[in-house]
Amino acid sequence: MGYYWPTMVKDCIDYAKRCQACQFHANLIHQPPEPLHPTVASWPFDAWGLDVVGPMTKSSGGHLYILAATDYFSK
């Protein structure tokens, strides 16, 4: 005995679009990749990259975040 489900593909796609775990683990790339644009620094301290890491467990000084700075010339 079989089943007739004419909208099965559309229903499955709609379900996957609403499912957060499905989106997280999907192997589909939804947008084409952007070309990389390298950052070229001409001299030290010319260009910096800054990242905020956290929140983390509170330090002895009461801090929850780390500010990580990278000089692109020496990277």
DASULMO-V199015 format. One record per helix or strand of 2 or more residues. SS is the DSSP state (A for helix, B for strand). FROM is the first residue (numbers start at 1). LEN is the number of residues. If there is no record, write none. Layout:
# DASULMO-V199015
ss & from & len
SS & FROM & LEN
SS & FROM & LEN
This chain:
# DASULMO-V199015
ss & from & len
A & 8 & 11
A & 20 & 6
B & 48 & 6
B & 66 & 6
